Amino acid sequence: MRTFDDAGIFAGHTVLVRSDLNVPMDEGTITDRGRILASAGTIRSLAEAGAKVIVMSHLGRPQGEPDPQFSLAPIAPELAAAIDRPVAFATDTVGDDAKTKAAALSDGDVLLLENLRFNPGETAKDDAQRQEFAAQLAALADDFVSDGFGVVHRRQASVSDIAGPLPHYAGTLVRAEVEVSDRLLNDPASPFTVVLGGSKVSDKLGVIDNLIERADNLLIGGGMVFTFLAALGHDIGSSLVEKDRIDDVKGYLERSESGGAHIILPTDIVMAASFAADAENWVRPVAELEDTPAGADGLGLDIGPESANAYAEIIADSTTVFWNGPMGVFEFPAFAAGTKAIAQALTDDGTGDGQRLTVVGGGDSAAAVRSLGFADDAFGHISTGGGASLEYLEGKTLPGLDALG
């Protein structure tokens, strides 16, 4: 993978930068600026070095045509604040406005194109259609810098096809993400603990399969834990379970017993009468989950305090920690304690020998730590790509990285 170590090589060039500015929005208001701030470094360094920078990104899932609710227009002023310089905005991607504004750029100027996914060629399954759109984007610039780690697992025009027609490089964010992921996958300092949560075990099967022989501990939480508990014969009430994955889970439990990573499950669960922020709730040992005021209708929404403390102790004693997926429904304060305990344990110094690496694996985990009041710099690394991080750790080939050579 070719990277650039000196932004000055682009002085006077027009550089297309594929960033990931797909931030969460609530009625037009950005609720988490993490990806904008993470993208700012490469864009700023190129502009300061005298490049004419054209930034491109997607937002949401428009269906290949303009949709005002997914416009990148609100992102432009936020990006400008992050890089401390003006950011012009083009109302299209490869149309007249983009071409005119791109041609008018002076050294150090920054232009943000409209949402790439307003053009059907961006996500087309047909190779020729994607390549045609990539060629139109390439005509705007002299070089391409890939810096959107959150999309490198996608085969899309601005991610993988654009590298064909232009000299191409990995940006500083992508390089940092790959270096951290490589360390987790190939050279983790032991003890190495992987913390997995989220709603579905099916989303994490590939990671479990690839890391169970590499990690020392696999701590399981979130909705996915109930498929594990069901596999062990526990009554889980109305909690989320993927019955078609129980055999997979049994296989991982057997591999753990045969010398793989220790799979550690909660010993207690916060149960609730319903999926609601104000639902009546109670804590029960995993062997007594059905023994609740709601009976069989109770559902688990967080790991319990005993489990949270036990997980925090294991994390504190670990030199390398990768965490992906909340421990419960952190959006509801009553069910956020497990996730907060994990986050707090990752911020602690642990061994204190300077070798500790704590990685928050993007997606809901990154949103959780910020919503719970933790600063980004409290962790070793917060990934900008939940899905990309998982696929990298699964050992998959990622099209956006493969295209960089």
C-alpha positions in Angstrom: 0.0 0.0 0.0 1.5 3.3 -1.1 1.3 6.1 1.4 2.5 9.7 1.2 4.9 10.9 4.0 5.4 14.4 2.6 2.3 16.4 1.6 4.6 18.8 -0.1 4.8 16.5 -3.1 1.3 17.6 -4.0 2.0 21.3 -4.0 0.2 22.9 -7.0 -1.6 19.6 -7.7 -5.4 19.1 -7.6 -5.9 16.2 -5.2 -9.1 14.2 -4.8 -9.4 13.0 -1.2 -11.9 10.2 -0.4 -12.9 10.9 3.2 -15.6 9.3 5.3 -17.9 12.2 6.5 -20.9 9.9 7.0 -21.8 11.4 10.4 -25.0 10.7 12.4 -27.6 13.4 11.9 -30.8 14.3 13.8 -33.1 16.5 11.8 -30.2 18.2 10.1 -28.1 18.5 13.2 -24.8 16.6 13.5 -24.8 14.5 16.7 -21.3 13.1 16.5 -18.4 15.0 14.7 -15.9 12.2 15.3 -15.4 11.3 11.6 -15.1 15.0 10.6 -12.4 15.6 13.2 -10.6 12.4 12.2 -10.6 13.3 8.5 -9.3 16.8 9.1 -5.6 16.0 9.5 -5.0 14.8 5.9 -7.1 17.5 4.4 -5.4 20.2 6.4 -1.9 19.0 5.7 -2.5 18.8 1.9 -4.0 22.3 1.9 -1.2 23.8 4.0 1.3 22.2 1.6 -0.2 24.1 -1.3 -2.5 21.4 -2.9 -5.9 22.2 -4.3 -8.0 19.8 -2.3 -11.3 18.3 -3.5 -13.0 16.3 -0.7 -15.6 13.6 -1.6 -17.7 11.5 0.7 -21.1 9.9 1.1 -23.8 10.5 3.7 -26.5 8.0 4.5 -28.1 5.7 1.9 -29.8 7.8 -0.8 -31.0 5.7 -3.7 -28.7 7.0 -6.5 -30.4 10.3 -6.9 -30.4 13.7 -5.0 -32.2 13.7 -1.7 -32.0 16.9 0.4 -32.0 15.0 3.7 -28.7 13.5 2.7 -27.0 16.6 1.4 -23.4 17.2 2.5 -24.1 21.0 2.6 -24.3 21.1 6.5 -20.9 19.3 6.6 -19.0 22.0 4.8 -18.9 24.6 7.7 -18.1 21.8 10.2 -15.2 20.7 8.1 -14.1 24.3 7.7 -14.0 24.7 11.5 -12.0 21.4 11.8 -9.3 22.4 9.3 -9.4 26.1 10.2 -9.8 27.3 6.6 -12.7 28.0 4.3 -14.4 25.0 2.5 -16.3 25.7 -0.7 -19.3 23.4 -1.6 -20.3 22.1 -5.0 -24.0 21.3 -5.4 -23.2 18.2 -7.6 -20.4 15.6 -7.9 -19.2 15.7 -11.5 -21.6 18.2 -13.0 -21.2 21.8 -14.0 -20.9 23.2 -10.5 -18.2 20.8 -9.5 -16.3 21.3 -12.7 -16.5 25.1 -12.4 -15.5 25.3 -8.8 -12.7 22.7 -9.2 -11.2 24.7 -12.0 -11.3 27.9 -10.0 -9.3 26.5 -7.0 -6.1 28.1 -6.0 -3.3 26.5 -4.1 -4.4 25.7 -0.6 -8.1 25.9 -1.4 -10.6 23.2 -0.3 -13.8 22.1 -2.1 -16.3 19.6 -0.8 -18.4 17.8 -3.4 -22.1 16.9 -2.9 -23.0 13.4 -1.7 -21.3 10.8 -4.0 -24.3 8.4 -3.6 -26.5 10.9 -5.4 -24.9 9.4 -8.5 -26.0 5.8 -9.2 -22.5 5.0 -10.5 -21.0 5.2 -7.0 -22.5 2.0 -5.7 -23.4 0.3 -8.9 -22.9 -3.5 -9.1 -22.0 -3.1 -12.7 -18.2 -2.6 -13.1 -18.5 -0.5 -16.2 -21.0 1.9 -14.6 -18.8 2.3 -11.5 -15.7 2.8 -13.6 -17.4 5.5 -15.8 -18.3 7.5 -12.6 -14.7 7.0 -11.3 -13.3 8.4 -14.6 -15.5 11.4 -14.3 -14.3 12.1 -10.8 -10.7 11.5 -11.8 -11.0 14.1 -14.6 -11.3 16.7 -11.8 -7.8 16.1 -10.3 -4.2 15.0 -10.7 -3.9 12.6 -7.7 -6.1 10.5 -5.4 -5.7 10.1 -1.7 -7.8 7.4 0.0 -8.5 8.5 3.6 -12.0 7.1 4.3 -11.2 4.0 6.3 -14.9 3.5 7.1 -15.6 2.6 3.4 -12.5 0.7 2.4 -14.4 -2.6 2.6 -16.8 -1.4 -0.1 -16.3 -1.9 -3.8 -17.4 1.5 -4.9 -16.4 4.0 -7.6 -14.7 6.5 -5.2 -13.1 3.8 -3.1 -11.7 1.1 -5.3 -12.2 2.1 -9.0 -10.8 5.7 -8.7 -7.3 4.3 -8.0 -7.1 3.0 -11.5 -7.0 6.3 -13.5 -5.0 8.4 -11.0 -1.7 8.2 -9.0 -3.0 7.0 -5.7 -1.9 7.0 -2.0 -3.2 6.2 1.4 -3.9 9.1 3.6 -2.7 9.5 7.2 -5.9 8.3 8.7 -6.1 5.1 6.6 -2.4 4.5 7.3 -3.0 4.8 11.1 -6.0 2.6 11.0 -4.1 -0.1 9.1 -1.1 0.0 11.4 -3.4 -0.4 14.5 -5.3 -3.2 12.8 -2.1 -5.0 11.8 -0.8 -4.8 15.3 -4.1 -6.3 16.7 -4.1 -9.1 14.0 -0.4 -10.0 13.8 1.5 -8.7 16.8 -0.8 -8.1 19.8 1.1 -7.9 23.1 -0.3 -10.4 25.6 -2.5 -10.6 27.4 -4.8 -9.8 24.5 -8.5 -9.3 25.3 -11.2 -8.9 22.7 -14.5 -7.4 24.0 -17.5 -8.1 21.7 -21.0 -6.8 22.1 -23.9 -5.5 20.0 -27.2 -7.0 19.2 -26.3 -9.9 16.8 -23.8 -12.7 17.2 -24.0 -13.2 13.4 -22.3 -9.8 12.9 -19.2 -11.0 14.9 -18.8 -14.6 13.8 -16.0 -13.8 11.4 -14.0 -11.9 14.1 -14.5 -14.7 16.7 -13.5 -17.3 14.1 -10.2 -15.4 13.2 -9.3 -14.3 16.7 -10.2 -17.2 18.9 -6.8 -18.7 18.4 -4.9 -15.4 18.7 -6.5 -13.7 21.7 -6.2 -14.7 25.3 -9.8 -13.7 26.3 -13.1 -13.1 24.5 -15.5 -11.1 26.7 -19.1 -11.4 25.4 -21.9 -8.9 26.1 -24.8 -7.1 24.4 -27.7 -8.8 22.8 -25.4 -11.4 21.3 -24.7 -12.9 24.7 -28.1 -14.5 24.8 -27.3 -16.8 21.9 -24.4 -18.0 23.9 -26.5 -18.4 27.0 -29.1 -20.3 25.0 -26.4 -22.6 23.6 -25.5 -23.5 27.2 -29.1 -24.3 28.0 -30.1 -21.2 30.0 -33.6 -19.8 29.9 -33.3 -16.3 28.5 -36.9 -15.1 28.7 -37.8 -12.8 25.7 -34.2 -11.7 25.2 -32.8 -11.5 21.7 -31.6 -14.8 20.4 -30.4 -16.1 16.9 -31.5 -19.7 17.0 -29.9 -20.4 13.7 -26.5 -19.5 15.2 -26.6 -21.7 18.3 -24.6 -24.5 16.6 -21.9 -21.9 15.6 -21.7 -20.7 19.1 -21.4 -24.2 20.5 -18.5 -24.8 18.1 -16.7 -21.7 19.5 -17.3 -22.8 23.0 -15.8 -26.1 22.2 -12.8 -24.5 20.6 -12.3 -22.3 23.7 -12.3 -25.4 25.9 -9.7 -27.0 23.5 -7.1 -24.3 24.0 -8.5 -21.3 22.2 -9.2 -17.9 23.9 -11.2 -18.1 27.1 -14.7 -17.2 26.2 -16.1 -15.3 29.2 -19.8 -14.7 29.6 -21.7 -12.5 32.1 -22.7 -14.0 35.4 -25.6 -11.6 35.8 -27.9 -9.6 33.6 -30.0 -6.5 33.9 -33.5 -7.6 32.9 -36.4 -5.3 31.9 -40.1 -5.6 31.6 -40.0 -4.0 28.1 -37.7 -2.3 25.6 -38.1 1.3 27.0 -35.9 3.8 28.8 -38.3 3.9 31.8 -39.0 0.1 31.9 -39.0 -1.6 35.2 -35.7 -3.5 35.6 -33.9 -5.8 37.9 -30.6 -7.8 38.1 -30.6 -11.6 38.0 -27.9 -14.3 37.9 -27.8 -15.9 34.5 -29.2 -19.2 35.9 -32.3 -17.3 37.1 -33.2 -15.0 34.3 -36.7 -16.3 34.1 -37.2 -15.6 37.8 -38.4 -12.0 37.4 -41.5 -9.9 37.9 -42.2 -10.2 34.2 -41.6 -14.0 34.1 -40.8 -15.4 30.7 -41.6 -11.9 29.1 -38.5 -10.3 30.7 -35.7 -9.3 28.4 -32.0 -8.6 29.0 -30.8 -5.1 28.2 -27.4 -4.9 29.8 -24.8 -7.0 31.6 -25.1 -6.9 35.3 -22.8 -5.1 37.8 -21.0 -8.2 38.9 -20.1 -9.0 35.3 -19.2 -5.4 34.5 -16.7 -5.4 37.4 -15.3 -8.8 36.4 -14.8 -7.6 32.8 -13.2 -4.4 33.9 -10.6 -6.3 36.0 -9.7 -8.5 33.0 -9.4 -5.5 30.8 -7.2 -3.7 33.4 -4.9 -6.7 33.4 -4.6 -6.8 29.6 -1.9 -5.2 27.5 -3.9 -5.2 24.3 -7.6 -4.7 24.1 -10.0 -4.5 21.1 -13.6 -3.6 21.8 -16.4 -3.6 19.3 -20.1 -3.4 20.3 -21.8 -2.0 23.4 -22.7 -4.2 26.4 -26.3 -3.1 26.5 -28.8 -0.5 25.3 -26.5 2.4 26.2 -28.9 4.9 24.7 -31.1 4.3 27.8 -29.3 5.5 31.0 -30.8 2.6 33.0 -29.0 0.2 30.7 -25.7 2.0 30.1 -23.7 0.9 33.1 -22.1 -2.1 31.5 -20.9 -0.2 28.5 -19.6 2.7 30.7 -17.6 0.2 32.8 -15.9 -1.2 29.8 -15.1 2.3 28.5 -13.7 3.3 31.8 -11.5 0.2 32.1 -10.1 0.9 28.6 -9.1 4.5 29.7 -7.2 3.3 32.7 -3.4 2.9 32.4 -3.5 -0.8 33.2 0.0 -2.2 33.1 1.6 1.2 32.9 4.5 0.1 30.9 3.8 2.2 27.8 3.0 -0.9 25.7 -0.7 -0.9 26.3 -3.0 -0.5 23.3 -6.7 0.0 23.7 -8.8 0.2 20.6 -12.4 1.2 20.3 -13.6 -0.5 17.1 -15.8 2.2 15.6 -19.5 2.2 15.0 -21.8 2.0 18.0 -18.8 1.6 20.3 -17.4 5.0 19.3 -20.8 6.6 19.5 -21.2 5.1 23.0 -18.0 6.4 24.5 -18.6 9.9 23.2 -22.3 9.9 24.4 -21.2 8.7 27.8 -18.7 11.6 28.1 -15.4 10.1 27.3 -12.8 12.0 25.3 -11.3 10.4 22.2 -7.8 10.9 23.5 -8.6 8.8 26.6 -8.2 5.7 24.4 -5.2 4.4 22.4 -7.3 4.5 19.2 -10.9 5.0 18.2 -11.5 3.5 14.8 -13.6 5.4 12.2 -14.7 2.2 10.5 -16.8 -0.3 12.5 -17.5 -2.6 9.5 -14.1 -2.1 8.0 -12.4 -2.8 11.3 -14.3 -6.0 11.7 -13.6 -7.2 8.2 -9.9 -6.4 8.5 -9.7 -8.5 11.7 -11.7 -11.3 10.0 -8.7 -11.5 7.6 -10.8 -10.4 4.5 -9.4 -8.6 1.5 -10.7 -5.0 1.5 -11.3 -3.6 -2.0 -10.3 0.0 -1.1 -7.0 -1.1 0.4 -6.3 -3.7 -2.3 -6.7 -1.0 -5.0 -3.9 1.0 -3.4 -1.4 -1.8 -4.1 
